[in-house]
Amino acid sequence: MATTSPPSVPNLWDPAWAGSELAALVYRSNLLASDRSIVNFGGGNTSTTVIEPDHTGRSTNILWVKGSGSDLATIDARGFTGLRLDEILPLGTREAMTDEEMVEYLARCQIDPSMPRPSIETLLHAFIPHAHVDHTHPDAVGAIVGAVDGERLAEECFGDEAVWIPYLRPGFALSKLVAEAVAANPGAKLVLLAKHGLVTWGASAQESYAETLDAINRAATFVEERSEGRPAFGGTVRAAVPEEQRAALLAQVLPALRGAVSVDGPRILQVDVSPAVLEFVCGRESAATSQIGAACPDHLVRTKRRPVWVEFDSEREDAAVLRRRVVEAVAAFQERERAYFEAYRSSEDVLSDPSPRIVLIEGVGLVSVGRTLTAARLARDLYLRAIEVMRGASALGGFVSLSDEESFAVEYWPLELYKLTLAPPARELQGMVALITGAAGGIGSAIARAIAGEGGCIVASDIAAERAGALAAELGEVARAVETDVSSEASVIAAFRAAVLVYGGVDVVVSNAGIASSAPIEETTLDEWERNHSILARGYFLVAREAARLLRDQGMGGSIVFIGSKNALAAGKGASAYSSAKAAELHLARCLAEELGGEGIRVNTVNPDAVLEGSGIWDSSWREERARSYGIAPDELEEFYRARTTLRRNVVPADVAEAVLFFASPQRAVKSTGNVLNVDAGVAIAYPR
Ligand code: ZN
């Protein structure tokens, strides 16, 4: 007898809810997907059939079904497609139909050609003789349909209320099989698709929703009862690595992993050490279980068939061993993926990137990989679902998955790949991470916005933690603030380590943190001299040194951009401490360009001048000091600077950001290093020579 009650999915339907049938479909879909253990991101599909007038006014049976590529959690009415059901039903008498024929045929049944392409599982919805149909991939049901002895277990759990359908890729044949099985079993309340998912229905939207929940809760209770007393994944084989040691390990391993997976462009990494992941990576049977295959065909294009499993014994082995093993495991995975592709490909197939999307490190955690932060998080979220399915299926006696041939047929299925084409086009800095010092200031925040605008992730480093936090909050999940004192060795090391742990590494480093002070030489105190040199010359050195270490470690090239100053080239009267430190930065950049060029690491300098807008420096005594040295009032400085430029323009932060973007971009500036780009509206004494 069960001593604990299994987790039960609550019915969230508001009895007072009212609306049209299409609105009810939207409401039901959103409710189902509000729980990701029921509906994966982008997975599952729902439908409702209504009798409504078409554009001619004739009463028509309209099947509203999810459009391909949308997510049920956020879908609205525009995400559904209306189809003339009476034109679809005659297909039930056909023997076979190719995917292309099906897509073409359904396009002609749309009540409005501008609606999205209907779900690849549309025929399943059309052929089931009920007005409201849900198709989902819930964890608890996944455990039964993904168990070694699934059909018998399904019978024990649901009796003759469930119809069992052996695995078949979605499409015409599967839809027909389901329709025939449902017709032959009038008492059936649900369909279980082997190694795939659940289909339920109802006479109303509310009833269909309730039937889906009922099936899930029955499955969850069954799994819970059967696994009673048995530890998940064969019990724990080792303890999880303590948090501090884990961070230190990951900081040393992730850059090499990032280099290894970034075969055709940079990748973002995401670390997950949630309790479910730690239980899995410490499980006795997890290494073997993880290599069986995907937990749902829907996961394949995002997670691939299998993760990389890396053995690690933290008590006997160190970071260097782990690092080497991770790199070797990724290379072996890539080789296997290429062989898998060659084994099953047709002449039209194109190899998708052969790198793993999920890397599991024994005792340490999960690392997901994506071309974007969103893709890395999606792979992670789907794998968390896979862990739940494997936990349940293992408790029921063993987990089974698609064969390699079946996997390939889904992973490289044009109809599945179509979903991916609906994603926004790649942006120039996609997959890249930029660490910007002094990010909270006027120039720094303009650079951060510009890089984020091109798809890069941002590590906003600044000594002003609160303002850096505000900038990161403005930019959203693609940015993280890190409090940094660039004159402190430990603080700079910590900033780079944070970048590695948050996004996996860094591609662009913008050294921008600065101060300025102005005084005649006799009045320049030693403190003032050292303050300028400590934040500027020494700060740029410390940041560049960590940048070089990390960029070399990743082995992916990279770009370091120094924000210099006109004063680096032109003698600034009454600002010798500042100007000499700026000159040191400029020469440091050129030395590093020589030193790091062999590894494809470019080092360039952008020299702005008189950027007053949004500047902390210009809000300080620097403004008054500069005005005094020119013999003008402080509020005359903008006009003074404009007048002295060749172009008669003031320079603003966005101008500087544009120049940084050029040097940051591997497409635009791949052959530019050791360079200086003045952004000063033309100051003749600073023309490089
Ligand atoms: Zn499905």
Residues whose N, C-alpha, C, O or C-beta is under 5 A from the ligand:
A	BS01	ZN	G197
